[in-house]
Amino acid sequence: MHRAAQRRIIIPFLLPALLLLGVFFLYPLVRTVDISFTEWTRTGSSSYVGVENYTRLFDDPGYVNALKNAFLFTLVGGCMLFPVAIAIAWALNQRIHGERFFRFVVFAPVVLSAAVVALMWKFVYHPTLGLINPALEGLGLGALARTWLGDASTALPAVAFTTVWHGIGIWVVLLSAGFERLPPDVLEAGRIDGAGEWRLFRSVMLPMMRDLFRILVVLWIVQSMQAFAFVFIMTNGGPYGSTDIVGTLMYRVAFERYEFGYAAAMGVALVVIMLVVTQIVNKVMKRDELQY
Amino acid sequence: MKTRRIVVPLAAGCLALAACSGGGDDDTAGTGPEAAGWHDEIEGGPLEVGVLSAEGTPGLGILRELADGLQADYEGTDVTLTFANTDARPGIEQRWRSGDPLDVDYGMFDGTNPALTVWADDGALLDLRPYLEQDDPDTGEPWLDRFSPAVLEFMENPSDGGIYGVPSELSLHVLFYNAGLFTELGIEPPRTWDDLLAANTALQAGGVDPIAVTGLFEPYMGMWSDHLWLRTVGYDKARAVLTGGEGHITEDPGFLEGLEMLQQLRDDDAFLTGFEGTDFTAAQAQFFQGDAGMILMGSWLVSEMADVIPADFELGVVAFPTVEGGAGDQGAVMAAPQVISIAAESEHIPLALEWARRLTSVETQTRRAEEIGEVSAVADVPSPPGIPGIDQVIADAESLEPRDYGITQSPAMEVIYPEIARLLFGEQDAQQTLERLDEGLRRVHGN
């Protein structure tokens, strides 16, 4: 009786959220799957083509290349992001002098729009008028100068770096919260046992934050595999497809070639791939609950 | 069970929504007022017009004045100018598909490009021919007679003979050169390929990179191969192979010849230092700053870069150099008229027609030529004074051919320009480029 009454109260509270979820997530998802089984004309007429769009996918070198680049982007960006974000979060957790200022500096890029950041870095990377190459030459490291966005071997890491630079503040905040939630008595016990700060960090803090890392890695995979804005603005997938990722390829297929059904199939396949990858990562990084 | 109670109705609702939204509305009327008296039927009302001029530019100022004039002349008129450039097209075309088109819009029709006749074929655009054939109230001559005969093929739909757009400006692809620098170094404007190579050598001797080009926007690198193939293969043949899927690129030696000429430019270090990582805006700015002697670009360059052109900069233009012995079209110039079309579903077709009539009037076109450097497709409009030499290019042009062979709106885009970029970046030579192009084109065209 009591439970039934509780349920009746819960439903009105859930309805707004369910409505939003339905309109902005479930409906687009169902509609995208629906579109992926069709072929469209530029003017908006469609016809059912069954699984043809899906069978085309993995024979399409463009899609395979975009998937490969998306994984590479995730890997390279993740390697750039997590060590630095963990280090910064740890440092900010040490109650250093001017902590608020450093927090502001690290978080500031997050509030800039992706378009502004992408354009700014596009000029920073400019081979002759930018900041990096002249700085390298000024330091006597001219041999390291590159055309950055115009070099197939450096373009993807350059875009990944910009993405990380823009968003690192959020990750630092999340990791800082993790550091702050560590039980002080455990850390204190470690110090009493003679552990230095590095040992404490490596052997106590990191293992205790493993669940948080797992969630953050999954979040990074989901976010980076769907990256679009930075690649679109900075390289549009070039040079010759070396930075093309699924998002930019889908955009071109849908809005330059008007193959909406095929683009939808690319999106659905990406969702499935992401689900599989995140499940694997989740399983690999999961471990028994830590007792302390 | 509890979960199912919520999820099942939600999913059913989504499916129902999905089912209801499919297909789109094909109920386009395609009819306008009687042609003979359309001018008398103009009534004020809301009018949404696509424009290509960005906020804050003098070009938009002229269009605002045009809108103000229309609002003053027809009570109740409220003109909205909507930015409709390339980046805005996906959103705007989605509006057309969903039955909410702009009354007047750009980029909806090009009679030379099959990808851009589909809106007319599906009845989404108003056939302007009946109205264009009426005498213009200002001139007493048919409105259609205003336009240069060279642009008629862009306005006319080959499938039904209707006219679905009128050009508000004409973009010509030309070779811009720094005339002051050329005079200083004693270089002749490059009218032939040998002239161009000689100019490269002289510019390099003068410490200037010969050619500005961007490496971050592949279609602009592709302008070089487009033009070389125009000279070494010819427009019709190149278009048939590249986007029509007729024949193979290895069958005509002109394709390899063009690629070898491009390789020669690359091997001679003719392109701007660091062009591979240079954005097109930066490349254009560097040309005007004297870092490079030439740039192959559309005639929109001058109006687009007006803010960064030094006051004392001397500009010159010539048509893309001819290739002696080339089997292609030596007198052709690549062009792209910016064509405006009227939605067949517009509720204010006479008002939309009046906008198009005023925009293409000699008076408005002359202002646009003189104040913002636009080239006009309307007869009796002077060439823009800011582009010295463009009048000669137009006078000498044996034909205007549509730019880029329709590559940018075809699946061949994924193949052609990336391979040209590989060639320019030194990843492969001309022969390897040809082979990769052949492989890619066979794949996308299935031939």
Chai-1 contact restraints between the chains, C-beta under 6 A:
chainA,res_idxA,chainB,res_idxB,connection_type,confidence,min_distance_angstrom,max_distance_angstrom,comment,restraint_id
A,G22,B,L10,contact,1.0,0.0,6.0,A-B,restraint_1
A,L26,B,C14,contact,1.0,0.0,6.0,A-B,restraint_2
A,Y27,B,C14,contact,1.0,0.0,6.0,A-B,restraint_3
A,Y27,B,L17,contact,1.0,0.0,6.0,A-B,restraint_4
A,V30,B,C14,contact,1.0,0.0,6.0,A-B,restraint_5
A,V30,B,A18,contact,1.0,0.0,6.0,A-B,restraint_6
A,R31,B,A18,contact,1.0,0.0,6.0,A-B,restraint_7
A,D34,B,A18,contact,1.0,0.0,6.0,A-B,restraint_8
A,R42,B,V118,contact,1.0,0.0,6.0,A-B,restraint_9
A,T43,B,V118,contact,1.0,0.0,6.0,A-B,restraint_10
A,T43,B,W119,contact,1.0,0.0,6.0,A-B,restraint_11
A,T43,B,D122,contact,1.0,0.0,6.0,A-B,restraint_12
A,G44,B,G24,contact,1.0,0.0,6.0,A-B,restraint_13
A,G44,B,R97,contact,1.0,0.0,6.0,A-B,restraint_14
A,G62,B,E414,contact,1.0,0.0,6.0,A-B,restraint_15
A,K122,B,D279,contact,1.0,0.0,6.0,A-B,restraint_16
A,P127,B,G274,contact,1.0,0.0,6.0,A-B,restraint_17
A,P127,B,G277,contact,1.0,0.0,6.0,A-B,restraint_18
A,T128,B,T273,contact,1.0,0.0,6.0,A-B,restraint_19
A,T128,B,G274,contact,1.0,0.0,6.0,A-B,restraint_20
A,T147,B,G274,contact,1.0,0.0,6.0,A-B,restraint_21
A,T147,B,E276,contact,1.0,0.0,6.0,A-B,restraint_22
A,T147,B,G277,contact,1.0,0.0,6.0,A-B,restraint_23
A,W148,B,G277,contact,1.0,0.0,6.0,A-B,restraint_24
A,L149,B,G277,contact,1.0,0.0,6.0,A-B,restraint_25
A,G150,B,G215,contact,1.0,0.0,6.0,A-B,restraint_26
A,G150,B,E276,contact,1.0,0.0,6.0,A-B,restraint_27
A,G150,B,G277,contact,1.0,0.0,6.0,A-B,restraint_28
A,G238,B,E218,contact,1.0,0.0,6.0,A-B,restraint_29
A,P239,B,A421,contact,1.0,0.0,6.0,A-B,restraint_30
A,Y240,B,P418,contact,1.0,0.0,6.0,A-B,restraint_31
A,Y240,B,A421,contact,1.0,0.0,6.0,A-B,restraint_32
A,Y240,B,R422,contact,1.0,0.0,6.0,A-B,restraint_33
A,G241,B,P418,contact,1.0,0.0,6.0,A-B,restraint_34
A,F255,B,P90,contact,1.0,0.0,6.0,A-B,restraint_35
A,R257,B,P411,contact,1.0,0.0,6.0,A-B,restraint_36
